[in-house]
Amino acid sequence: MTPSPGFKVLRAVGFLLFAVYFFVPLLAMLDFSTQVRGSAPGRTWDNWAFMVTDEDLRSSIIASLLLALFTVVLMVALLVPTMVWVRLRVPRARGLIEFLCLLPLTIPALVIVVGISNVYSWVTYLLGDNALVLTFAYVVLVLPYAYRAIDASLSAIDAETLSEAARSLGAGWFTVIVRIIMPNITGGILGAAFIAVALVLGEYVFASLLHFDTLPVATAALYKSNGPAAMAAALASMVLVAALLVGLTFLSRDRHKQGASS
């Protein structure tokens, strides 16, 4: 059925309003971060270069990027095998696993931080006072969102038949999970990875209350003394997350095309 001209106009207006709503604040942030204030107004990229030249801000950016990477790796390593094993071998435990994974949604971040602060005193004592130890807390934080993304992909395939066919051919459970199930749920894993990266790069409460310098904490502190540089750092983080979203979308689309062609 061909859409009516009125529907096309309404859709175009909706897209235009969404573009204005989304891009105007970003353009305002770019304008604020590049504008020269004083007797000779103009444009400068010194505030963007500040992210590289300032050692504290640069180290916080590197720490946040490493935290995002380690959080994704640990989340996938813990969640995917557990969900596949429970679905195939212990289906009665699916409700319990879902409850445990969704539990962080019902507990405010501030309460979680207060609860694990004593635990983290031992973690920092054993592993060192490094921001990367936040990986364990961030995995808990992203569990609800990652669980939903991966569970949707698992529900879309016949995991039982695939595993039984692989097992009948002599494959072990490691091969079943890594080489049979995971390639068929790549879309869910990529979605969970993107959500994890977005949450880690924007998370402030955990890092601030546990006294670790990550990008959001450093940006908030920088805003008190250098607002344009802090605005540049915030805009750069949003552009990075958007670029990751676009990249993961095209990667997932390419994998679906390859699977359909094969």
C-alpha positions as CSV (number, residue, x, y, z in Angstrom):
1,M,0.0,0.0,0.0
2,T,1.5,3.4,-1.1
3,P,1.5,6.0,1.6
4,S,-0.7,9.0,1.0
5,P,0.8,12.4,0.2
6,G,-0.5,13.7,3.6
7,F,1.3,10.9,5.4
8,K,4.6,11.7,3.6
9,V,4.3,15.4,4.5
10,L,3.6,14.5,8.2
11,R,6.5,12.1,8.2
12,A,8.8,14.7,6.8
13,V,7.7,17.3,9.3
14,G,8.2,14.8,12.1
15,F,11.8,14.0,11.0
16,L,12.5,17.7,10.7
17,L,11.2,18.4,14.2
18,F,13.3,15.5,15.5
19,A,16.4,16.8,13.7
20,V,15.9,20.3,15.2
21,Y,15.3,18.9,18.7
22,F,18.4,16.7,18.4
23,F,21.0,18.8,16.5
24,V,20.3,22.4,17.8
25,P,21.6,21.7,21.3
26,L,24.7,19.9,19.8
27,L,25.3,22.9,17.6
28,A,24.9,25.2,20.6
29,M,27.5,23.2,22.5
30,L,29.9,23.3,19.5
31,D,29.4,27.1,19.3
32,F,30.0,27.6,23.0
33,S,33.2,25.4,22.9
34,T,34.7,27.2,19.9
35,Q,33.7,30.8,20.5
36,V,36.4,33.3,21.5
37,R,35.3,35.6,24.2
38,G,36.8,39.0,24.6
39,S,37.4,42.2,22.6
40,A,38.1,40.2,19.4
41,P,35.5,37.5,19.0
42,G,36.2,34.6,16.7
43,R,36.6,30.9,16.6
44,T,39.3,28.7,18.2
45,W,39.8,25.0,18.7
46,D,42.0,25.4,21.8
47,N,39.3,24.0,24.0
48,W,39.2,20.8,21.9
49,A,43.0,20.6,22.0
50,F,42.8,20.9,25.7
51,M,41.4,17.4,25.9
52,V,44.8,16.2,24.6
53,T,47.2,18.7,26.1
54,D,45.8,18.5,29.7
55,E,47.2,15.5,31.4
56,D,44.4,15.0,34.0
57,L,41.6,15.2,31.4
58,R,43.5,13.0,29.0
59,S,44.1,10.3,31.6
60,S,40.4,10.4,32.6
61,I,39.4,9.9,28.9
62,I,41.7,6.9,28.6
63,A,40.4,5.5,31.8
64,S,36.8,5.8,30.7
65,L,37.5,4.2,27.3
66,L,39.3,1.3,29.0
67,L,36.5,1.0,31.5
68,A,34.0,0.7,28.6
69,L,36.1,-2.0,26.9
70,F,36.7,-4.1,30.1
71,T,33.0,-3.7,31.1
72,V,31.8,-5.1,27.7
73,V,34.3,-8.0,27.7
74,L,33.5,-9.0,31.3
75,M,29.7,-8.6,30.7
76,V,29.8,-10.8,27.6
77,A,32.0,-13.4,29.3
78,L,29.7,-13.7,32.3
79,L,26.3,-13.1,30.8
80,V,26.3,-15.0,27.5
81,P,27.5,-18.4,28.7
82,T,25.2,-18.2,31.8
83,M,22.1,-17.3,29.8
84,V,22.8,-20.0,27.1
85,W,23.5,-22.7,29.8
86,V,20.4,-21.8,31.8
87,R,18.2,-21.8,28.6
88,L,19.6,-25.2,27.5
89,R,20.2,-27.1,30.7
90,V,18.3,-25.4,33.6
91,P,15.3,-23.7,32.0
92,R,13.5,-23.6,35.4
93,A,16.1,-21.1,36.6
94,R,15.4,-18.6,33.9
95,G,13.1,-16.7,36.2
96,L,15.7,-16.5,39.0
97,I,18.4,-15.3,36.6
98,E,16.1,-12.7,35.1
99,F,15.2,-11.4,38.6
100,L,18.9,-11.2,39.6
101,C,19.8,-9.4,36.4
102,L,17.0,-6.9,36.5
103,L,17.4,-6.2,40.3
104,P,19.8,-3.3,39.8
105,L,17.0,-1.4,38.1
106,T,15.0,-1.3,41.3
107,I,17.9,-0.1,43.5
108,P,19.0,3.5,43.2
109,A,22.6,4.0,42.1
110,L,23.3,5.9,45.3
111,V,22.2,3.0,47.5
112,I,24.3,0.6,45.5
113,V,27.4,2.8,45.9
114,V,26.8,3.0,49.7
115,G,26.4,-0.7,49.9
116,I,29.6,-1.6,48.0
117,S,31.8,1.2,49.3
118,N,33.2,-1.1,52.1
119,V,33.7,-3.9,49.5
120,Y,35.6,-1.5,47.3
121,S,38.0,-0.5,50.1
122,W,39.2,-4.2,49.9
123,V,39.1,-4.2,46.1
124,T,41.3,-1.1,45.9
125,Y,43.6,-2.6,48.6
126,L,44.1,-5.8,46.6
127,L,44.1,-4.5,43.0
128,G,45.3,-0.9,43.5
129,D,43.7,2.5,43.6
130,N,42.9,2.6,39.9
131,A,39.7,3.7,38.1
132,L,39.7,0.4,36.2
133,V,38.4,-1.4,39.3
134,L,35.1,0.2,38.6
135,T,34.6,-2.5,35.9
136,F,33.0,-4.8,38.5
137,A,30.5,-2.2,39.6
138,Y,29.7,-1.2,36.0
139,V,29.0,-4.8,35.0
140,V,26.3,-4.8,37.7
141,L,25.0,-1.5,36.4
142,V,24.6,-2.6,32.8
143,L,23.2,-6.1,33.6
144,P,19.5,-5.2,33.2
145,Y,19.9,-3.7,29.8
146,A,22.4,-6.2,28.5
147,Y,20.2,-9.1,29.7
148,R,17.2,-7.8,27.8
149,A,19.1,-7.3,24.6
150,I,20.7,-10.8,24.7
151,D,17.6,-12.5,25.8
152,A,15.6,-11.1,22.9
153,S,18.2,-12.5,20.5
154,L,18.2,-15.9,22.2
155,S,14.4,-16.0,22.0
156,A,14.6,-15.4,18.2
157,I,16.6,-18.6,17.5
158,D,16.1,-22.3,18.2
159,A,19.0,-22.7,20.6
160,E,17.9,-26.2,21.7
161,T,18.0,-27.6,18.1
162,L,21.3,-25.9,17.3
163,S,22.9,-27.2,20.4
164,E,21.6,-30.7,20.1
165,A,22.8,-30.9,16.4
166,A,26.2,-29.7,17.5
167,R,26.4,-32.1,20.4
168,S,25.4,-35.0,18.2
169,L,28.4,-34.2,16.0
170,G,30.7,-34.3,19.0
171,A,31.0,-30.6,19.8
172,G,31.7,-29.7,23.4
173,W,29.8,-27.0,25.4
174,F,32.5,-24.4,24.7
175,T,32.2,-25.0,21.0
176,V,28.4,-24.9,21.2
177,I,28.4,-21.6,23.0
178,V,31.2,-19.8,21.1
179,R,30.9,-21.2,17.6
180,I,27.2,-22.1,17.3
181,I,25.1,-19.9,19.6
182,M,27.1,-16.7,19.7
183,P,27.3,-16.1,16.0
184,N,23.5,-16.3,15.8
185,I,22.9,-13.7,18.6
186,T,25.5,-11.2,17.4
187,G,22.9,-8.5,17.1
188,G,21.9,-8.8,20.8
189,I,25.5,-8.9,21.9
190,L,26.3,-5.8,19.9
191,G,23.2,-4.0,21.3
192,A,24.3,-4.9,24.8
193,A,27.8,-3.7,24.1
194,F,26.6,-0.4,22.8
195,I,24.4,0.1,25.8
196,A,27.3,-0.8,28.1
197,V,29.6,1.7,26.4
198,A,27.0,4.5,26.5
199,L,26.3,3.9,30.2
200,V,30.0,3.7,31.2
201,L,31.0,6.9,29.3
202,G,28.2,8.8,30.9
203,E,28.1,7.3,34.5
204,Y,28.9,9.9,37.2
205,V,27.5,8.7,40.5
206,F,29.6,5.5,41.0
207,A,32.9,7.2,40.0
208,S,32.3,10.4,42.0
209,L,31.2,8.8,45.3
210,L,34.0,6.1,45.1
211,H,36.5,8.9,44.3
212,F,37.7,7.8,40.9
213,D,38.6,10.2,38.0
214,T,36.6,9.2,34.9
215,L,35.5,11.4,32.0
216,P,32.2,12.6,33.6
217,V,33.8,13.3,36.9
218,A,36.7,15.2,35.2
219,T,34.2,17.1,33.0
220,A,32.1,18.2,36.0
221,A,35.2,19.4,37.8
222,L,36.5,21.2,34.8
223,Y,33.2,23.0,34.2
224,K,33.9,25.0,37.3
225,S,37.0,26.6,35.9
226,N,36.9,26.1,32.2
227,G,33.3,25.9,30.9
228,P,34.1,25.8,27.1
229,A,36.7,23.0,27.5
230,A,34.2,21.0,29.6
231,M,31.5,21.5,26.9
232,A,34.0,20.3,24.3
233,A,34.7,17.1,26.3
234,A,30.9,16.5,26.8
235,L,30.2,17.0,23.1
236,A,33.1,14.7,22.1
237,S,31.8,11.9,24.3
238,M,28.3,12.2,22.8
239,V,29.8,12.2,19.2
240,L,31.8,9.1,20.1
241,V,28.8,7.3,21.4
242,A,26.8,8.2,18.3
243,A,29.7,7.0,16.1
244,L,29.7,3.7,18.0
245,L,26.0,3.4,17.5
246,V,26.3,3.9,13.7
247,G,29.2,1.5,13.5
248,L,27.5,-1.2,15.4
249,T,24.4,-0.8,13.4
250,F,26.2,-1.2,10.1
251,L,28.2,-4.1,11.5
252,S,25.1,-5.9,12.6
253,R,23.4,-5.2,9.2
254,D,26.4,-6.6,7.3
255,R,26.4,-9.8,9.5
256,H,22.7,-10.2,8.8
257,K,23.3,-9.8,5.0
258,Q,26.1,-12.4,5.1
259,G,23.9,-14.8,7.1
260,A,21.0,-14.4,4.6
261,S,23.3,-14.9,1.6
262,S,24.8,-18.0,3.0
